[in-house]
């Protein structure tokens, strides 16, 4: 996402694994400048409320949820608790904000109807932005993304795996929308 948005905007993103409240605060204090047009804050969570706490700091206008799965079950207990925590990001968006949601993920898809802010969906099987014609080889992969208006563009990446194509399609959806 940083690479795509940096083609047009002055972008700062949280470095490395600075996806906790402390990491986001440190990035803001040490690196954020008035010249930055976009701040990308990765938001990690190990407990309920972690994402809300970061949202209270950064007041996001746009947010992306790439997946809801069984990660961190040891602290959350259930996939529903994980989903509730990830959707703290969507709940924090203003009415003129946009939630970018992975429509390939069943848990995210189930919650789409309850989202009250504008949404843009993406994926490899479903969504407004859809990746197709995926070809994998030792050099990486090639794929095509179709936008809601029918526009298509081919992409290549050294990354392997359908999950990476899903994530890249989400990044492409954000960049194209902005």
N, C-alpha and C positions, 0 to 999 in steps of 0.2 A: 504494500500500500504506500509506504514511504517513497519508494522508487517511482511509482506511477504518479503520485501527486506532486513530487518534486519537479516533474517536467514543467509544471505551470506555477506552482506555489512555493513559498519559502516555508518548509515543513520541519518541525522538530518532533521526534518520537522518543518514547522512553527507551533507553538502551538496554541491551542484554536482557536480564530477567528482572528489571525494575518494575514489576507489575503489582507490587504491593502499595499500600498507602504511603509508606515511608519512601519507597523508590520513586513514586510519582511526585511526592513533595520535594524530594532531593532534585529530581530532574527540573521541576519548575523553578526552584530557587537557584540552581547552579547554571542552567542552560537556556531557559526560556527568555527570549528577548522581544521587545516591542516589534521588531521587524518580522517575527514569525507570523505567518498567516494561518497556519493550521498546526495544531498540536495533537499528535496521535498518542493516546495513552492506552497501552495494553493494560487490561484489568484482570488480575488473577484473583482467585478466591479459594480459601480452604474452609471458610466458615460463613454461615448466613450473615448477611450484612456487610461483608467485605467489599462487594462491588458498589453498594449504596454509599459506603463511606468515601470511596474514590470519586464517585459521581458528585457527591456533595462538595468535593474540592474543585473539580474541573468543569462542572456544569456542561456536560456534553450536549451538542446539538444533533450529532449523528452517532449511531452506535451499530456495531456489527456483532452478531452472535454466530459463531462458526459451527458450534456443536454443543449438544447436551448429551453426555454419556455417563459412564460409571466411574469416571475419575474422581478421586477424593471421597469415595463412599465411606472411608474410615472416619471422616469428620462430619460428613453430611448425613449419612445413614440411609438416605433414599435418593433415587434419581429425581423424584419430585422436588426434594429440597435443593438439589443441584440446579434444577430448572428454575425454581423460584429465585434463587440467588443470581443466576445469570440474567434473568429477566428484570432484576433490579436496574440494569442498564436501560432497558426499554422504558420502565416506569419513570426513570429520571429525565427522559427526553421531553423537551417542550412540545407543545402542540404543532409548532411549525418545524419540528425536527423530523428525522427520518431514521427508521430502524431497518437495517439491512440484515435479512434473516436467511439462513441456509434451509431452503425448502426440501432438500434431500433428507434432512434429519427429522425423523418421525415425531420426536418430542416437540421440536420447534414448530413443525407443521400443525400439530394439535392445538397449539396456543395462538396461532395466527388470528383466529376469529376474535380473540379477546384483546388484541393489541389496539390501542386507541389513538396512536400516532400513525402518520403515513408510513407505509412499509414498501420496501423493494426486496423481492425474493430472488434467490439465485440458487444454482445447483448444477448437477450433471444430468439429472433426470427430470427435475421440475424447477419452476421458477420463471420470473420475468427475464432474467439473464440466464441462459442455458449454455453450458459447455458441451460440445459434441465433437465427433470425428477425432477422438483421442487416440494417439499412436505413441506407444512407449518403445524405446530402445535404449541401448547403453549410453547414448548421449543425453538422454532425458526424455521429454515428451513434447508433442505438438498437439494443439487442440484449437477449436474454433469456438468463439463465444458469439451468440446471437443476442442482441439487445431487444428490448420491448418494441422498438420501432422497426425491427427486421434487419437492422444494420448488422453485418457480420465482420469479424476480424479474426485473423489467425494469430496464434501466439506460440512461442516455444519457451521451454524452461529446462534447466538442468535437473530440476526436482522430479522425483518419481512418485507415483502413487496417486490414486483417484482422490484421496483426501487433500492432497496438495492442489489438485486441479479445482476442487470445490473452494478451497481458501482463495486461490488466485482469482477465480470467477467472482467471488465476493469483493475482492479488491478492485477488480475491473468494474464491477457494478458501482462501487463508491466513486471511483475516478470518473467514470462516464457521467454519472449523475451530477457530480460537482462541476 
